[in-house]
Amino acid sequence: MHFRDYQDTAQETAIYPGRYAETGLYYAVLGLVGEAGELANKTKKVIRDGNDPNVTAAELGDVLWYVAMVAEESDLSLEDVAQANLDKLSDRQKRNMLGGSGDYR
């Protein structure tokens, strides 16, 4: 599946207040943070109880859905976001700057 296909299909299931308004972006970002927290909590339990790939996949799916909605609310293409991220990381790798901290390294 391509990112564009996922983003288009995912947005068909998006029912929340303020779609395509300022509050829609807030809603999507807060949902993303919440789902990322759930993934973190499940990962904590992996440390304690062992890995269940199905649980991790389900939580990652929820995170991905909200990432798609944040992109949609921001008029961004997931494909463009993904490519820009890979380009940034490739540039950092070429300059031996993958480690460290800061957005502009």
C-alpha positions as CSV (number, residue, x, y, z in Angstrom):
1,M,0.0,0.0,0.0
2,H,1.2,3.5,-0.8
3,F,1.0,6.4,1.7
4,R,-1.4,8.3,-0.5
5,D,-3.8,5.4,-0.7
6,Y,-3.6,5.0,3.1
7,Q,-4.2,8.7,3.7
8,D,-7.1,8.8,1.4
9,T,-8.8,5.7,2.8
10,A,-8.1,6.6,6.4
11,Q,-9.7,10.0,6.1
12,E,-12.9,8.4,5.0
13,T,-13.2,7.0,8.5
14,A,-12.4,10.3,10.2
15,I,-15.4,11.6,12.2
16,Y,-14.4,14.2,14.8
17,P,-15.2,17.8,15.7
18,G,-13.7,20.6,13.7
19,R,-12.6,18.6,10.6
20,Y,-10.5,20.9,8.4
21,A,-10.7,23.7,11.0
22,E,-8.2,24.7,13.6
23,T,-9.8,22.5,16.2
24,G,-9.6,19.5,13.8
25,L,-5.8,19.8,13.8
26,Y,-5.7,20.0,17.6
27,Y,-8.0,17.0,17.8
28,A,-5.8,15.0,15.5
29,V,-2.6,16.0,17.3
30,L,-4.0,15.1,20.7
31,G,-5.2,11.8,19.4
32,L,-1.7,11.1,18.0
33,V,-0.2,11.9,21.4
34,G,-2.7,9.7,23.2
35,E,-2.1,6.7,20.9
36,A,1.7,7.2,21.1
37,G,1.2,7.0,24.9
38,E,-0.7,3.8,24.5
39,L,2.0,2.3,22.4
40,A,4.6,3.4,25.0
41,N,2.5,1.7,27.7
42,K,2.2,-1.5,25.7
43,T,5.9,-1.5,25.1
44,K,6.5,-1.2,28.8
45,K,4.4,-4.3,29.2
46,V,6.5,-6.1,26.6
47,I,9.5,-5.6,28.8
48,R,7.6,-7.2,31.7
49,D,5.6,-9.9,29.9
50,G,7.2,-10.5,26.5
51,N,6.3,-9.3,23.0
52,D,2.9,-9.7,21.4
53,P,3.4,-8.5,17.8
54,N,-0.4,-8.3,17.3
55,V,-0.7,-5.8,20.2
56,T,2.2,-3.7,18.9
57,A,0.8,-3.8,15.3
58,A,-2.6,-2.7,16.5
59,E,-1.2,0.3,18.5
60,L,1.1,1.3,15.6
61,G,-2.0,1.2,13.3
62,D,-3.7,3.7,15.6
63,V,-0.7,5.9,15.6
64,L,-0.5,5.7,11.8
65,W,-4.1,6.7,11.5
66,Y,-3.6,9.8,13.6
67,V,-0.4,10.7,11.7
68,A,-2.5,10.5,8.5
69,M,-5.1,12.8,10.0
70,V,-2.5,15.3,11.2
71,A,-1.1,15.4,7.7
72,E,-4.6,15.7,6.2
73,E,-5.6,18.6,8.6
74,S,-2.3,20.3,7.7
75,D,-2.8,19.8,3.9
76,L,0.3,17.6,3.8
77,S,0.9,14.5,1.8
78,L,2.3,11.6,3.9
79,E,4.4,10.6,0.8
80,D,6.0,14.1,0.8
81,V,6.5,14.0,4.6
82,A,8.1,10.6,4.4
83,Q,10.4,11.5,1.5
84,A,11.5,14.8,3.2
85,N,12.3,12.8,6.3
86,L,14.4,10.3,4.4
87,D,16.2,13.1,2.5
88,K,17.0,14.8,5.9
89,L,18.3,11.6,7.4
90,S,20.3,10.7,4.3
91,D,21.9,14.2,4.4
92,R,22.8,13.8,8.1
93,Q,24.2,10.3,7.4
94,K,26.4,11.7,4.7
95,R,27.7,14.4,7.1
96,N,28.1,11.8,9.9
97,M,25.5,13.7,12.0
98,L,22.9,11.0,12.7
99,G,23.9,11.1,16.4
100,G,23.6,14.1,18.6
101,S,20.6,16.4,19.2
102,G,18.9,19.3,17.6
103,D,16.7,19.8,14.6
104,Y,19.4,21.5,12.5
105,R,22.5,19.3,12.6
